[in-house]
Each structure stands twice: as structure tokens, then as C-alpha cells.
Amino acid sequence: MSGTHDYLVRGTAWNGQLRVFAVRTTVLVEELRGRHQTLPTTTAALGRTATAGAMMGAMLKGTEKLTIQVKGDGPVGSIVVDANAEGHVRGYVDNPQVQLPTNELGKLDVAGAVGRTGYIHIIKDMGLKEPYRGSIPIVSGELAEDFTYYFAKSEQTPSVVGLSVLVDEYGTVISAGGFIVQVLPGISDEDLSKLEQAISALPPISSLLSQGETPESLLRNVVGDDINLMDELNIAFECLCSKERVERTLISLGEPEIKRLIEDDGQAEVVCHFCNETYTFDSSQMEMLLEQAKPKPIQ
């Protein structure tokens, strides 16, 4: 499929010995950059995490959803990304205005921004009583290697993860995307070494994507033509916030806290972490919320 919108493909390869995912997230990452005003190094860190989130979301079913928390010791602070099985992704970073010099390879220094010490937490809400939680220590801070380590350690699925974000001299996202190739049980040693050779010979994903490679052709670059793509999924930024949700949150603060807000400021302003949307409540709206927050008499 051509075109410029973001989408993901998934399927199997090598006669069912590999499970494969690839995604283009250029529009999504540019949307995140615009909403959070991230500088290039931070754009790459948030964008790579969102790209991994889009593919991990596609591994879920139905109404399941997941949250990725990258908590390194670098200057960007925490990176948080939500994704679901429908291809909806949102995310934010604590400090969007981090910009570092390029690393020794002349690339954006994502590891320097994220930090090389810390943890990645994956929380999956699968509709059960308790969400699934997996945590791994950060191994490189470049993120692709870290998610590769997560699949091996937390999900016992040997995987190769590739993630890339390319920006122009103005900081605008030129291309973003990635792939996940997962090794299924029973693969031969010969095929495993063939996969390792193909991965090591792969050009940088950013250069492939910027040359117009699609998710389908990206996978063919990795695993060749013996591939069976099952379906595709549109990927898009979507935030769950709304005025009604913010109202419910304010009401849940309780009567004394709402009274204090009215007395101190006369109004309330709430900014959504994920999309930077601002919700303003004037004094009359705050009085209405105060009424709703008052304990109801027992009938």
C-alpha cells in the first residue's frame, strides 16, 4: 500500500518461523513533535518509543491496551506512551526541550538524552483484575536494543527490534518507523544465523524510510521475499482526554480542594500531559463543579 499516511503491516515469514511487524509512524511522530514542541534529540527518543508502542499495541487484541514508561537517568526524564490494539497511540516526555550534540556516529544522541541507567516498564491492561507488568533495566538507552532485551527477558521471545526517527535541519520529522521480527519456537540454527546476517547487513532504517520504503518493503529488506502479510492497521495519534473527563477529575478532588481553587485563583486550568490540550474552567463553572462535589445526603 502506498500513500503517506501511517500504517502497520504484520504477518509471518520463512514458512511460519518468524512473526513480523513493520510500521511507518512519520505523521504520528510529527504530531507529537508539534504538540509537545520537542527538540530533535527528544523528538527521536519520544518517536522511537511511540513507534515501538504502535507495534506492541498491534500484538494486543480487542480492547486491550498498554503503557510504556521509559525512566532513564538522562535529561529527558520519563517518556510515557499509551497504545492499543486499534492503532491509537499517544505519548509525552517530561522535558521536551532537551537537545544534545550528535554522537560519535553523527547521529542524534538518544542514549545521552534517555540515559544509560534506569528501567523500562510495560503495563498491559488485558481486561483482567490486575494488569500485566514487565520491567527491564535499560541496556543501551538507544531504545531499539532495550526493547529487544525486553522481549527476550520479559516475554521469552527472541526478537530483533529496529526503530528510527529522521528529522531535517528545522527539526521537522522527515521519516519515522520501525520493525519487529520475532523468532518462533523450532527455528533451525541455520535460519537463525541467516537472520542475524540479514540484520547486520541492513542499512539504517532511517535511510530506507526516507528513500520511500514502505513497511512492506522494509520487511523484505530484513527477511527477504518469503513473507506472508496477513493484514494492516492504520496508526494515528489519539488522546482520550475530554472536558467531561477533566470535570470528573476535578469533582473527585472533593469540596475543600475545589473551594480552595475558587478562592485562590477564581478558576482552574488543566493541561493534558499527552496532548497539551488546555481545559479552562471559569468561576461559574467551578461553582457548578463545587455543587456536584458536595456530599449527597443519604435518602
Secondary structure, DSSP 8 states (H G I E B T S, - for coil): --SSS-EEEEEEETTTTEEEEEEE-HHHHHHHHHHHT--HHHHHHHHHHHHHHHHHHTTS-TT-EEEEEEEESSTT-EEEEEEETTSEEEEEES-TT------TTSS--HHHHH-SSEEEEEEEE-SSSS-EEEEEE-SSSSSHHHHHHHHHHHS---EEEEEEEEE-TTS-EEEEEEEEEEE-TT--HHHHHHHHHHHHT---HHHHHHTT--HHHHHHHHH-S-EEEEEEEE-EE-----HHHHHHHHHHT-HHHHHHHHHHHSSEEEE-TTT--EEEE-HHHHHHHHHHHS-----
